[in-house]
Structure formats: structure tokens, C-alpha cells
Amino acid sequence: MWPLRAPPHSDVARRKLALRDDALRAARALPRDGPDADPYLRATAKEIVQRISKGEWTASEVLDAYLARAALAQDLTNCLTEVFFDEARACAKALDDEFARTGKVRGPLHGVPVSFKDTFDIKGHDTTLGFSSHANYPRPEDALVVSLVRDAGGIPICKTNVPQLIFFFECQNPIWGRSLNPHSKSYTCGGSSGGEAALLAMDGSAFGWGTDIGGSLRIPASFCGIYSLKPGWGRVSMTGVQGTWPGFEGIRTVAGPMGRSVDDIELGARLVFGKQGSEFDPAPLPYRDPEMPTKLRFGFYLSDNYVKPSPASQRAVRETVEALRRAGHECVEFEVPQARRAMEIFIGLTAADKYRTLSADLGDDPLVSGLRARALGSECWLRNAVAWAVGKIYKDDVFPGTMRASCEKSVEEYHRLVRRRDEYARVFYREVWDKHGFDGLIAPVLAMPGLPHGSVQFLSPLACLDLLYNVVESPVGTVPVTRVRASDVPTAEWTDPRVGRGHGSPFLERLLYGKPPRAAAAAGSDKDRKDKERSGGGGFYDAEKMAGLPVGVQVVGRRWEDEKVIEMMRVVDGALGARDLGPGTWTAQGK
């Protein structure tokens, strides 16, 4: 028998991983922890520049601390793709020499180690997006955002991992493998900007950049305990930012900053807002300092009635609302208008070509577990049959509409969906912003505070809470609030759709929280009866296993009020006060 040859993608992956290991070797020899590195890792990007400008630190000293921690982050979470530490050291030395000559910092990011989601082009390095077909094609130019970072004195150090197809929030692909949550190796770091969030959460970078089309900046930020901003479309240039949907404008992808403080989110926004590239995007609208009222009026909700968020996710919203009220702000609960409609519009638009464009560059790469069934498989008749069965068996009138919306569309049907998108955005603005006069909204990020590996193939509809704001084009910030407690268990208000309010799809809620209490108790042994009567059984949500995972909230603003969103993030952050989240707070990765 002739020996079997390894698939082409395996050869590509082997070479890329070897190059990454070579680039990491020197950093792995640096001291990873200790009192010498601690001050640098606890500093925000803004503080790093302040200390360097006073001559107290050098860019090279700061960089060594972050490179050592980035190597540790890679070893624990597998968050990195392209690594260019040697270039970063040369850049830091040049900045130190410049400061020694002039006594001035180059710009607002002088000496700050910066990382980028793999989608951003960086001159001389691949933008693989997790595809073997994109390997060994180094990019000729920087993305505009990368150029702006360099001009401001920032030091690009690496690129970070993404999910296959860059459309799901399990960060895994055949070239770079799976990235883990920095707080628990059993859970995903989220996606699609998941590798970036994991690196920042472990202080492996001082500042970062990601993208978002349906929660890709917000979900990983919440899962990993960092801050992010999803700007509205037209504020940040996408020149040199690659993706898997060229030509698709039904839902716009946006780029945004990710960091460990609100100050750093503002720093990034000031740097890039309104800066145009060769393609004359975005709108020439620079950062504008908003006039903030002393007392803000926030709207909030605990559920969008598509899927009821978990006890931990709802507690994050409640704690935020309570903190804001103590600080003198007004918080009013409201109901999201027809969230399922937004979900059906999003899925209908993105699935219109049966994901052919999304998967065009796959080549011979194998699909990671669950992707084929979720995105690329199943004819329309089968999806409709499943939708019918779910509706009948679970008495579910929510999720079946999403299943039906995922069928292939004609051009005429696509045009009708675009019109429905615009109509829904008008309804949302009329029923939420105009009717209530809110300054901002506080919302859960996801129904689950974290997802165990492999579960996204069943739970991708949970992104409804996030993609709503891609459909209506709202700017959204993410603020870390708390951590999951073992006591955040689901009672009958979560496991039984007949009890309590805020329920959505019975099918999806069964996947999250298990069977209703009586059924669960009857199905178990006498020994397990008491626990199951309390919390149901069999769902993906497990507060005891998730204990310690961060939980964030979304801070939502009106269109073109991105700067106000940042200021509202600052208000929320200040109202919540000191908590074990932010620079220097990561200590260890749990089971």
C-alpha cells in the first residue's frame, strides 16, 4: 500500500505553526511574572504613554513585559496567529532613540504594544483568516488603522485568532486551531474577535483591534472580561481589513477598538474616527466631545423575548441598573420591539446566497465540527421540516421563523429583506428612542456568560441580543460588570416557560437550562431529585462550572452618537466602581 499523503491544509498548518513557534522562542525565555513586570501590565495604554513621556519608563522595557505575557497567553489559550516580536523590538528601540533625542513622544500611542485581529492587513505578513489558501501571501501594505497606530507611536506585536469563516463565536479553524478562554480552558473565548479578547484579558497586549458584524466585538469582550466599542458604520475605515463577505452590504462589518479600560477605548476612537483611506471611507467626521447631561436617562431590559438570558447575564444588567440609580441616573425598563423580526432579517440577509460567498475560499480545508450543519448544509425543504417539527414538539413559535429565514433567496427576495431591515430600524427608533427619550440603553450581551467548546453549533441563535444592533446600526460599547457565581442557578423561572416573564424560544431555552423542574426530577434518581427540582437538568448553562467567568453588558447609543456611547461607558464603569476586572487582574486559567 502506498503511504497516504497528508492533506494540503495540514502541510500549511504545520509550516505556519512552526514559524509562529520560532517567533515566540525568545519571548518565552523572558521572565513571565514578577514585581518588575507588574507595573507595566497594570497600566492602561494611556498610562503607559504618560509614564514614557515623563522619562520614567522606556518603550523597550514596557514591550518586554508584554511580550513575555503574550507568550504565556499563547501557551494557555492559543490566541496568536502571526507573530512579529523582532520587528516590535526594533520599533521600540527606534522610539526610545527618538525620545532620547527630542524629549517628546511621537503620538498618543507612543510605546504601547498593540495587537490586531487576524483580519487586519499588516505589511509583510499573511492575513490567513484561518484559510490555508490565504497562507504565504504576505500583504504589501498596512490596513489604514494599522498605519494610524504606527503613526501615533503604537507598536504592532502580533495578530490574533479567528473562527473559521469569521462568522461564529467559537474561535477555531484548521490552520491555527482552537483558542481557549483565559479564565477557563473548558470554555470558548468567543468570536469572531476571540483571540484578541483572550490576549488582552491576560495583559498580553495593552490595546487591540477587532471587527463586528453580529456581536464579534461584544461577545468575546464579555466572555473574557474586557472593554470594546462597536462603532456605527461609517466611523472607522475598513481599508485593508479583510473578510469573508466581499461585496455583501446587507449588514455592514465595522472595525473597533478593544482594551482594558474606557480611557483606552476613547484613545482608539480619537485616533481613527473620520480618518479616510484611499477608498475615501469612512465619513470625514472626526471625534467630537459630547455634551453630557448631569442626569442620564437609560432604558434597560433583562430579556429580548427571543431567548431568556441566564441568571448571571440578568444579574449583570440588574447590578448595572442599581449602580446607575445610586449614582443619580434614571433607569426605565422597556420591551424590545419584535426582536425575533430582527433575527429573521439578519439571518435572511446573511444566508441569502446559501453562504456561498462566505465559504468561497475554503478550498480543501475541512470544516470544523458543527459548521456544515449550521451554515452550509441542509436544503431549504429540510430546514422547513425541522422548523415545523420544532414548532410542533416544543410548541415554539420563535425559533422556527429563524430556521425558515435561513433558506436561499432570489434577488427579489433579498431586496425585500433590505427594505424590511430599513423598516425595522425605523420602528425600533420610533418605539425606543423617540417614544422614551433615552440617552442610552443597557442590555445583556448574550444569554450565556460563556459557552463550552463545541456548543456554538447548537447555540448560535443566542447572538440575537447582539445582532439586533447591527441591523439597526447602533454604536455599542461593552463594559465588564461581574463574574458568574455558583449561586446563579436557574430556577423554574428559567426552566419552565409557563413561569415568569421574558421567555422566548422553548426549544433554545431547553438547550440552555434543561427540562422543567418536575420533568427533570422525575427523570433522575432519588439522590438527584432535590437538585433537579431546584434547577432542572441537562442544559448547557451550569453556574457551578462557569463560576468565575466574567459577564458584561452592552451600552447602546443612537446612530452617529458613538462618542456619547464612550462617555456612557465611562459613567457605567464609574458607577460600578472597583472590581476584579481590568489591567493586571488576571491570575490563572481555571479548568
C-alpha positions in Angstrom: 0.0 0.0 0.0 1.3 3.4 -0.9 1.7 5.8 2.1 -1.2 8.3 2.4 -0.2 11.9 1.8 -1.3 14.5 4.4 -4.0 16.9 3.2 -2.6 20.2 1.8 -4.1 22.2 4.7 -2.1 20.1 7.1 1.2 21.0 5.5 0.3 24.7 5.5 -0.8 24.5 9.2 2.5 22.7 10.1 4.6 25.4 8.5 2.6 28.3 9.9 2.7 26.9 13.4 6.5 26.3 13.2 7.0 29.9 12.1 4.9 31.1 15.0 6.9 29.0 17.5 10.2 30.3 16.1 8.9 33.9 16.6 7.9 33.1 20.2 11.0 31.4 21.3 12.9 34.5 22.5 9.8 35.8 24.4 9.4 32.5 26.2 12.8 33.0 27.7 11.8 36.3 29.3 10.6 36.4 32.9 6.8 36.0 32.7 5.8 37.2 36.1 7.2 39.1 39.0 7.3 42.6 40.5 9.4 44.0 37.7 6.8 43.4 35.0 3.7 44.0 37.2 3.6 47.9 36.9 3.7 47.7 33.2 1.0 45.1 32.9 -1.3 47.0 35.3 -1.0 50.2 33.3 -3.6 51.2 30.7 -2.4 52.3 27.3 -3.0 55.9 28.3 -0.9 55.5 31.5 1.9 53.8 29.5 2.3 56.8 27.3 2.2 59.2 30.3 5.0 57.3 32.1 7.1 57.2 29.0 6.6 60.9 28.4 7.9 61.6 31.9 11.0 59.6 31.2 10.1 57.0 33.9 9.7 54.1 31.5 11.1 53.2 28.1 9.2 51.6 25.2 11.6 48.7 25.3 11.0 48.0 29.0 7.3 48.1 28.5 7.4 45.9 25.4 9.5 43.1 27.1 6.9 42.8 29.8 4.0 42.4 27.3 5.9 40.1 25.0 6.6 37.7 27.9 2.9 37.8 28.9 1.8 37.4 25.3 3.9 34.2 25.1 2.2 32.9 28.2 -1.2 33.8 26.8 -0.4 31.8 23.7 0.7 28.8 25.7 -2.5 28.8 27.7 -5.1 29.9 25.2 -3.6 29.5 21.7 -4.7 33.1 20.8 -2.0 34.2 18.4 -1.6 33.8 14.6 1.1 35.9 13.1 3.9 37.0 15.5 6.4 39.8 14.8 8.2 40.3 18.1 11.6 41.1 16.5 10.0 43.9 14.4 8.3 45.2 17.6 11.7 45.3 19.4 13.2 47.3 16.6 10.3 49.7 16.6 10.6 50.1 20.4 14.3 50.9 20.2 13.6 53.5 17.4 11.0 55.1 19.6 13.4 55.2 22.6 16.1 56.7 20.4 13.7 59.3 19.1 12.6 60.2 22.7 16.2 60.5 23.8 16.9 63.0 21.0 13.7 65.1 21.2 12.3 64.6 24.7 8.9 64.2 23.1 6.6 61.2 22.4 5.7 60.6 18.8 2.0 60.5 19.4 -0.8 59.3 21.7 0.2 55.6 21.5 4.0 56.1 21.9 5.4 52.8 23.1 2.1 51.0 23.5 2.1 47.3 22.4 -0.8 46.8 20.1 -2.4 43.6 18.7 -4.8 43.1 15.8 -7.4 40.6 14.9 -6.1 38.5 12.0 -8.4 40.3 9.6 -6.2 43.5 9.6 -3.5 43.6 6.9 0.0 44.2 8.3 2.7 44.7 5.8 5.0 41.7 5.2 2.7 39.3 7.0 -0.1 36.9 5.9 -3.8 37.6 6.5 -4.9 34.0 6.5 -8.3 34.3 8.2 -7.8 30.7 9.1 -7.7 29.6 5.4 -4.8 27.6 4.0 -5.5 29.2 0.6 -4.5 32.6 2.1 -1.2 31.4 3.6 2.1 32.5 2.1 0.8 35.7 0.6 2.3 38.5 2.7 0.3 41.7 2.5 2.0 44.6 0.6 0.6 47.4 2.8 -0.8 48.0 6.2 -4.5 48.5 6.8 -5.3 52.1 7.4 -6.0 51.5 11.1 -2.6 49.8 11.4 -0.9 52.8 9.7 -2.6 55.2 12.1 -1.5 53.2 15.0 2.1 53.2 13.8 2.0 57.0 13.1 0.8 57.5 16.7 3.7 55.6 18.1 2.0 52.3 18.7 4.0 49.1 18.3 2.2 46.2 16.5 3.3 43.0 18.1 1.0 40.2 16.7 -2.2 39.2 15.1 -4.9 37.0 16.8 -7.0 34.1 16.1 -10.5 33.9 14.5 -13.2 31.3 13.9 -13.3 29.5 10.5 -15.4 31.7 8.1 -15.2 34.5 10.7 -18.9 34.2 11.4 -19.3 32.2 14.6 -18.3 32.7 18.1 -16.3 29.5 18.7 -12.7 30.6 17.8 -11.4 27.7 15.9 -10.0 26.9 12.4 -7.9 24.2 10.7 -4.7 26.3 10.4 -4.3 27.8 13.9 -6.6 25.5 15.9 -8.9 26.4 18.8 -8.5 29.3 21.2 -9.5 29.0 24.8 -11.0 31.3 27.4 -8.3 32.8 29.6 -10.4 32.2 32.7 -11.4 28.6 31.9 -9.9 26.2 29.4 -13.3 24.4 29.1 -15.0 27.4 27.6 -14.5 29.4 24.4 -13.1 32.9 24.4 -15.9 33.9 22.0 -15.6 35.2 18.5 -15.0 36.3 16.0 -12.6 38.7 17.7 -11.9 35.9 20.3 -8.1 35.6 20.1 -7.8 39.3 20.6 -10.1 39.3 23.7 -8.2 36.4 25.2 -4.8 38.1 24.7 -6.0 41.4 26.2 -7.6 39.8 29.1 -4.3 38.2 30.1 -2.4 41.5 29.6 -0.6 40.1 26.6 -1.2 43.3 24.8 -2.0 46.8 26.0 -4.5 47.7 23.3 -6.2 45.9 20.4 -8.5 46.0 17.4 -11.3 43.7 16.2 -14.3 43.7 13.9 -18.0 43.1 14.3 -20.9 42.1 12.0 -23.1 40.3 14.6 -21.5 40.5 18.0 -17.9 39.8 17.1 -16.5 42.6 19.3 -19.0 42.3 22.1 -19.3 38.6 22.8 -15.6 37.9 23.3 -15.2 41.1 25.3 -17.9 39.9 27.7 -16.6 36.3 27.8 -13.1 37.5 28.6 -13.8 40.5 30.8 -12.5 43.4 28.7 -14.0 46.6 27.0 -14.9 47.1 23.4 -16.6 49.5 21.1 -18.7 48.5 18.0 -18.9 51.8 16.2 -21.7 52.6 13.8 -20.9 52.0 10.2 -19.1 55.0 8.6 -16.9 56.0 11.5 -13.8 53.8 11.1 -12.0 52.9 7.8 -12.2 49.3 6.6 -9.4 49.9 4.0 -7.1 46.9 4.4 -9.4 44.9 6.7 -10.1 41.6 5.1 -13.2 39.4 5.5 -15.2 36.5 4.1 -18.0 38.5 2.6 -16.6 40.8 -0.2 -19.5 42.7 -1.8 -22.0 42.0 0.9 -23.7 45.1 2.3 -26.9 43.7 3.8 -25.3 44.0 7.2 -22.1 46.1 7.4 -19.0 44.9 9.1 -17.3 47.5 11.3 -13.9 47.8 13.0 -13.5 48.9 16.5 -11.1 49.2 19.5 -10.7 46.6 22.3 -9.0 47.4 25.5 -8.7 47.1 29.3 -10.3 50.5 30.2 -12.7 53.0 28.9 -9.8 55.5 28.5 -8.2 53.2 26.0 -11.4 52.8 24.0 -11.6 56.6 23.8 -8.0 56.8 22.8 -8.5 54.4 19.9 -11.7 56.2 18.8 -10.0 59.6 18.8 -7.2 58.1 16.7 -9.3 56.7 13.9 -12.7 58.3 13.7 -13.1 60.1 10.4 -9.7 59.3 9.1 -10.1 58.4 5.4 -8.0 56.0 3.4 -7.5 55.6 -0.3 -11.1 54.4 -0.8 -12.5 57.6 0.9 -14.1 55.8 3.7 -15.3 56.5 6.4 -17.3 59.7 6.7 -14.9 62.6 7.3 -16.3 63.0 10.8 -13.6 63.3 13.5 -14.1 62.6 17.2 -16.5 65.1 18.7 -16.6 65.7 22.5 -20.2 65.2 23.5 -22.1 67.5 25.9 -23.3 65.1 28.6 -26.3 65.9 30.9 -25.7 65.6 34.6 -28.5 63.1 34.9 -28.8 60.4 32.2 -31.9 58.5 31.2 -31.2 54.9 30.5 -33.5 52.2 29.1 -32.8 48.6 30.0 -34.2 45.1 29.5 -33.5 41.7 31.0 -34.7 39.7 28.0 -35.5 40.5 24.4 -38.1 37.6 24.4 -36.1 35.6 21.9 -34.2 33.6 24.5 -34.4 34.3 28.2 -30.9 35.3 29.4 -29.3 33.3 32.2 -29.4 34.3 35.9 -25.8 35.5 35.6 -26.4 37.6 32.5 -29.6 39.2 34.0 -27.7 39.9 37.3 -25.1 41.8 35.3 -27.8 44.1 34.0 -29.5 44.4 37.4 -26.3 45.3 39.1 -25.5 47.9 36.4 -29.0 49.5 36.8 -28.7 49.6 40.6 -25.3 51.2 40.4 -26.6 53.8 37.9 -29.6 54.6 40.1 -27.3 55.0 43.1 -25.3 57.5 41.1 -28.4 59.6 40.4 -29.3 58.4 36.9 -32.8 57.4 35.7 -33.3 53.8 34.5 -36.5 52.7 32.9 -37.3 49.1 31.9 -38.8 48.7 28.3 -39.5 46.0 25.9 -37.6 45.4 22.7 -39.9 45.6 19.8 -40.1 42.3 17.8 -36.6 41.0 18.4 -37.4 37.9 16.5 -38.1 40.0 13.5 -34.6 41.5 13.7 -33.2 38.0 13.9 -35.1 36.8 10.9 -33.9 39.8 8.9 -30.3 39.2 9.8 -30.3 35.5 9.1 -32.3 36.1 5.9 -29.8 38.6 4.6 -26.6 36.7 5.6 -27.9 33.3 4.3 -29.3 34.7 1.1 -26.7 33.0 -1.2 -26.7 29.9 1.0 -23.3 31.1 2.4 -21.5 30.5 -0.9 -19.6 33.8 -0.7 -18.7 33.2 2.9 -17.2 29.8 2.1 -15.7 30.6 -1.3 -12.1 30.4 0.0 -12.4 27.1 1.9 -10.8 25.0 -0.8 -9.9 21.7 0.6 -9.9 22.8 4.2 -12.1 20.7 6.4 -15.0 22.4 8.2 -14.7 22.5 11.9 -17.3 20.5 13.9 -20.8 21.8 13.6 -20.2 24.4 10.9 -21.6 22.3 8.0 -24.8 21.6 9.7 -25.2 25.1 11.0 -24.2 27.2 8.0 -23.5 25.2 4.8 -25.7 22.1 4.9 -29.4 21.3 4.7 -31.6 22.2 1.8 -34.5 24.6 2.3 -37.1 21.8 2.5 -35.2 20.1 5.3 -34.8 23.4 7.2 -38.6 24.0 6.8 -39.2 20.4 8.0 -37.1 21.0 11.1 -38.8 24.3 11.7 -42.2 22.5 11.6 -41.0 19.8 13.9 -39.6 22.2 16.5 -42.8 24.2 16.4 -45.0 21.1 16.9 -42.8 19.3 19.5 -41.8 22.2 21.7 -44.8 24.5 21.0 -42.2 27.0 19.8 -43.3 29.9 17.6 -40.0 31.8 17.9 -37.1 29.7 16.6 -38.9 28.1 13.6 -39.0 31.6 12.0 -35.3 31.8 12.2 -34.9 28.4 10.6 -37.2 29.3 7.7 -35.3 32.6 7.2 -32.1 30.8 6.6 -33.2 29.4 3.2 -31.6 30.6 -0.1 -33.1 33.8 -1.6 -33.7 35.2 -5.0 -32.5 38.7 -5.8 -36.1 40.0 -5.5 -36.4 38.3 -2.0 -33.1 39.8 -1.0 -34.3 43.3 -2.0 -37.4 42.8 0.1 -35.3 41.9 3.1 -33.2 45.0 2.7 -36.4 47.0 2.7 -37.6 45.1 5.8 -34.3 45.9 7.5 -34.8 49.6 7.0 -38.4 49.5 8.1 -37.5 47.6 11.3 -34.8 50.2 12.0 -37.4 52.9 11.8 -39.8 51.0 14.0 -37.0 50.5 16.6 -36.0 54.1 16.7 -39.6 55.3 16.9 -40.6 52.8 19.6 -37.4 53.0 21.7 -35.5 56.3 21.2 -38.3 58.6 20.2 -41.0 57.2 22.5 -38.9 57.1 25.6 -36.3 59.8 25.1 -33.5 57.6 26.3 -29.9 58.7 26.3 -28.7 55.1 26.2 -29.7 51.5 26.7 -28.3 48.8 29.0 -28.7 45.3 27.7 -27.3 41.8 28.2 -24.5 40.7 25.8 -25.5 37.1 25.5 -28.0 34.8 27.2 -25.0 32.7 28.4 -21.9 34.2 30.2 -19.8 31.6 28.4 -20.1 28.7 26.1 -18.4 25.3 26.5 -16.3 24.2 23.5 -18.4 22.7 20.7 -21.7 24.1 21.9 -21.9 27.0 19.4 -23.1 24.7 16.7 -26.3 24.4 18.7 -26.5 27.9 20.2 -25.5 30.4 17.5 -29.0 31.9 17.6 -28.1 33.3 21.0 -26.4 36.2 19.2 -29.8 37.7 18.7 -29.1 40.1 21.6 -26.1 41.5 19.7 -27.0 41.4 16.0 -30.1 43.5 16.7 -27.8 46.5 16.9 -26.1 45.6 13.7 -29.5 45.5 12.0 -30.5 49.0 13.4 -26.9 50.4 13.0 -26.4 51.5 16.7 -23.0 52.1 18.2 -22.5 49.8 21.2 -19.9 49.6 24.0 -19.2 46.6 26.2 -18.3 47.0 29.8 -17.3 44.1 32.1 -19.6 44.1 35.2 -19.2 41.0 37.4 -18.3 37.3 37.4 -20.5 34.2 37.4 -21.3 32.9 40.9 -22.1 29.3 41.7 -25.3 30.5 43.2 -26.5 31.9 39.8 -28.6 28.8 39.2 -31.7 28.7 37.0 -34.9 28.2 38.9 -38.3 27.4 37.5 -38.4 30.9 36.1 -35.8 29.8 33.5 -36.6 26.1 33.1 -40.3 26.3 32.8 -41.7 28.5 30.1 -45.0 28.8 32.0 -43.3 30.5 34.9 -42.1 34.1 35.0 -41.6 36.5 32.1 -39.0 37.1 29.4 -39.3 33.7 27.8 -38.6 33.2 24.1 -38.0 30.0 22.2 -38.8 26.9 24.3 -36.5 24.8 22.2 -33.5 27.0 22.7 -34.2 27.6 26.4 -34.4 23.8 26.9 -30.9 23.6 25.4 -29.7 26.2 27.8 -31.5 25.3 31.1 -32.7 21.8 30.7 -36.1 20.2 31.4 -38.7 21.9 33.5 -38.2 21.1 37.2 -40.9 18.4 37.6 -39.9 16.5 34.4 -36.2 16.7 35.4 -36.9 15.4 38.9 -39.0 12.5 37.6 -36.2 11.6 35.1 -33.5 11.4 37.7 -32.6 9.2 40.6 -33.9 9.8 44.1 -30.5 11.0 45.1 -30.5 13.7 42.4 -34.2 14.7 42.8 -33.7 17.6 45.1 -31.1 19.4 43.0 -33.1 18.8 39.8 -36.3 20.1 41.3 -34.5 23.3 42.0 -32.8 23.9 38.7 -34.0 21.5 36.0 -31.2 19.5 34.3 -29.4 18.7 31.1 -28.8 22.3 29.8 -25.5 23.9 28.7 -25.8 26.6 31.4 -24.0 25.4 34.5 -23.3 28.1 37.1 -21.0 25.9 39.2 -18.7 25.1 36.2 -18.9 28.7 34.9 -18.1 30.3 38.3 -15.5 33.0 37.8 -16.2 33.7 34.2 -16.7 37.5 33.5 -20.0 38.9 32.5 -20.5 42.2 30.7 -23.3 44.4 29.5 -24.0 46.3 26.3 -24.2 50.1 26.4 -26.1 51.2 23.4 -26.5 54.6 21.7 -28.3 56.3 18.8 -26.8 56.4 15.3 -23.8 58.8 15.0 -23.5 59.1 18.8 -20.5 56.9 19.2 -18.7 59.4 21.3 -21.7 59.6 23.7 -21.6 55.8 24.0 -18.0 56.0 25.2 -18.9 58.6 27.8 -21.9 56.5 28.9 -19.5 53.5 29.2 -17.4 55.8 31.5 -20.5 56.6 33.5 -21.4 52.9 33.9 -17.8 52.0 34.7 -17.6 54.7 37.4 -20.9 53.8 38.9 -19.9 50.1 39.2 -16.7 51.1 41.0 -13.7 49.0 41.7 -14.0 45.3 40.8 -11.6 42.5 39.9 -11.6 43.2 36.2 -9.2 45.3 34.2 -5.4 45.6 33.8 -3.4 43.3 36.0 -6.4 41.4 37.4 -5.9 38.1 35.5 -4.3 35.5 37.8 -4.9 32.0 36.4 -6.8 29.9 34.0 -9.4 27.5 35.6 -10.5 24.1 34.4 
